[in-house]
Amino acid sequence: MRSGPKNVTQIKEALNLTQPAVSQQLAQLSKHHIVTYEAVGKEKYYRLMDDHIKDVLDVAIEHMLHS
């Protein structure tokens, strides 16, 4: 989602997880205002709530790469 909105199928394939696992995690992320979604027909496209969340992820990933 850092590169743009994704639906559940795209996320589960990228992470090699099951659809229920992805849906459960997205529900929690949405509950805590980390992601939001836009419904397009029957699909929901999830994205990060705002650029601050992306910035936090970028810092965390950079830290992991330098450890």
KEKE-3310 file (N, C-alpha, C; in steps of 0.2 Angstrom, whole numbers, plus 5000, padded with zeros to 4 digits):
npx = (5004:5011:5014:5002:4984:4977:4969:4961:4965:4976:4985:4985:4992:5004:5009:5009:4998:4983:4966:4957:4966:4972:4961:4957:4968:4968:4956:4959:4969:4962:4953:4961:4965:4975:4975:4964:4949:4943:4928:4925:4914:4911:4923:4935:4947:4962:4972:4985:4982:4987:5000:5009:5009:5015:5027:5032:5032:5042:5054:5055:5057:5069:5077:5077:5084:5097:5101)
npy = (4994:5006:5010:5014:5012:4996:4980:4967:4954:4958:4961:4949:4941:4947:4946:4933:4927:4921:4925:4927:4930:4942:4950:4951:4957:4969:4975:4977:4987:4997:5000:5006:5017:5017:5012:5016:5014:5013:5010:5001:4997:4980:4978:4983:4995:4997:5009:5018:5028:5042:5053:5053:5041:5033:5039:5035:5021:5021:5025:5015:5004:5008:5008:4994:4989:4994:4987)
npz = (5000:5001:4989:4983:4982:4986:4983:4992:4987:4979:4990:4998:4989:4987:5000:5003:5010:5018:5012:5023:5033:5029:5028:5041:5047:5040:5045:5058:5056:5050:5060:5069:5062:5053:5040:5026:5016:4999:4991:4976:4965:4969:4975:4988:4990:4998:5007:5014:5028:5028:5023:5034:5040:5030:5031:5043:5041:5031:5039:5048:5040:5034:5045:5049:5038:5040:5051)
capx = (5000:5015:5015:4996:4979:4978:4963:4963:4968:4983:4989:4987:4997:5010:5012:5008:4994:4976:4962:4954:4971:4973:4955:4957:4973:4965:4951:4963:4973:4957:4950:4966:4966:4981:4973:4957:4948:4938:4924:4924:4910:4911:4930:4938:4954:4965:4977:4987:4977:4990:5008:5013:5009:5020:5034:5034:5034:5049:5059:5055:5061:5076:5081:5078:5089:5103:5103)
capy = (5000:5011:5013:5015:5007:4988:4976:4961:4949:4960:4961:4943:4938:4950:4944:4926:4925:4919:4930:4929:4933:4949:4954:4952:4962:4976:4977:4980:4993:5002:5002:5011:5023:5017:5012:5017:5011:5016:5004:5002:4991:4976:4978:4988:4997:5000:5013:5021:5034:5048:5052:5052:5033:5031:5041:5030:5015:5022:5025:5008:4999:5010:5005:4987:4988:4996:4984)
capz = (5000:5001:4982:4981:4984:4984:4985:4997:4983:4978:4996:5000:4984:4989:5007:5003:5016:5016:5012:5030:5037:5027:5030:5049:5048:5037:5049:5064:5054:5049:5067:5072:5058:5049:5033:5024:5009:4994:4987:4969:4964:4975:4978:4992:4988:5004:5006:5020:5030:5026:5022:5040:5041:5025:5033:5049:5038:5028:5044:5051:5035:5033:5051:5048:5033:5043:5057)
cpx = (5004:5015:5008:4991:4979:4971:4966:4967:4975:4988:4990:4992:5004:5014:5011:5004:4987:4972:4959:4960:4972:4967:4955:4962:4971:4960:4954:4966:4968:4954:4955:4969:4973:4980:4965:4955:4943:4934:4923:4921:4910:4918:4931:4945:4957:4971:4979:4983:4980:4997:5012:5014:5015:5027:5036:5036:5041:5055:5060:5059:5068:5080:5082:5084:5096:5105:5107)
cpy = (5006:5014:5014:5010:5000:4985:4970:4956:4951:4960:4954:4939:4941:4948:4936:4923:4923:4925:4932:4932:4940:4953:4956:4958:4969:4979:4980:4987:4999:5004:5007:5016:5023:5016:5014:5014:5015:5010:5006:4996:4987:4975:4984:4989:5000:5004:5016:5027:5041:5047:5051:5045:5031:5033:5037:5024:5015:5022:5018:5003:5001:5007:4998:4985:4989:4992:4978)
cpz = (5000:4994:4979:4983:4981:4986:4989:4993:4981:4984:4998:4995:4986:4995:5007:5009:5013:5016:5019:5034:5035:5029:5037:5050:5046:5042:5055:5062:5052:5055:5070:5068:5054:5042:5032:5018:5005:4991:4980:4966:4970:4978:4983:4991:4995:5003:5013:5022:5027:5025:5028:5042:5036:5028:5039:5046:5035:5033:5047:5046:5034:5039:5051:5043:5035:5049:5056)
residu = (MET:ARG:SER:GLY:PRO:LYS:ASN:VAL:THR:GLN:ILE:LYS:GLU:ALA:LEU:ASN:LEU:THR:GLN:PRO:ALA:VAL:SER:GLN:GLN:LEU:ALA:GLN:LEU:SER:LYS:HIS:HIS:ILE:VAL:THR:TYR:GLU:ALA:VAL:GLY:LYS:GLU:LYS:TYR:TYR:ARG:LEU:MET:ASP:ASP:HIS:ILE:LYS:ASP:VAL:LEU:ASP:VAL:ALA:ILE:GLU:HIS:MET:LEU:HIS:SER)
# end
